[in-house]
């Protein structure tokens, strides 16, 4: 690999986040809506649309910066 090339590494996913997109293996919104519109996510710790820290549950927001985060497969 050349020095000017970068490698994208997928961020760790929280073990407690669930979305229909995960189960369907989709990288797009199944309704055909414009990209960037994500499906609702559920936190398995709270069984709600928010985590134990009262912040929204989403594939982007549920990351290692949150105290409730547990890496998938860890």
C-alpha positions in Angstrom: 0.0 0.0 0.0 1.3 3.4 -0.9 2.1 6.0 1.8 -0.7 8.3 0.6 -3.4 5.7 0.8 -5.6 5.4 3.8 -7.4 2.4 5.2 -11.0 2.8 6.5 -11.7 0.7 9.5 -15.3 0.2 10.5 -15.9 1.5 14.0 -16.8 -1.0 16.7 -20.5 -1.6 17.1 -22.1 -1.8 20.5 -23.2 -5.3 21.5 -26.5 -3.9 22.8 -27.7 -2.0 19.7 -30.3 -3.5 17.3 -31.7 -2.2 14.1 -33.7 -3.8 11.3 -30.8 -2.8 9.0 -28.4 -5.1 10.9 -30.7 -8.1 10.5 -31.4 -7.4 6.9 -27.7 -6.8 6.1 -28.6 -3.5 4.3 -26.4 -0.6 3.7 -29.3 1.5 2.5 -32.7 2.4 3.8 -35.2 -0.3 2.7 -37.9 2.2 1.9 -35.8 3.6 -0.9 -35.6 6.9 0.9 -32.5 9.1 0.4 -29.4 7.8 2.0 -28.6 9.2 5.4 -32.0 8.3 6.8 -31.5 5.6 9.3 -33.9 3.0 10.7 -34.7 3.3 14.4 -32.4 1.5 16.7 -33.2 -0.2 20.0 -30.9 -0.5 23.0 -31.1 -4.0 24.5 -30.1 -2.7 27.9 -33.2 -0.4 28.1 -35.4 -2.0 25.4 -36.1 1.6 24.3 -34.9 4.1 21.6 -32.4 5.4 24.1 -29.6 4.0 26.2 -29.1 3.8 30.0 -27.5 7.2 29.8 -30.7 8.7 28.3 -29.0 9.5 25.0 -30.5 8.3 21.7 -29.7 4.8 20.4 -28.3 4.8 16.9 -25.5 3.1 15.0 -23.5 6.3 14.9 -24.2 7.5 18.5 -23.6 4.2 20.3 -19.9 4.3 20.3 -16.9 3.9 22.7 -17.4 7.5 24.0 -20.5 6.4 26.0 -20.1 4.7 29.4 -22.7 2.1 28.5 -20.8 0.9 25.4 -19.7 -2.7 25.1 -17.9 -3.7 21.9 -19.6 -6.4 19.9 -17.8 -9.7 20.3 -15.7 -8.5 23.2 
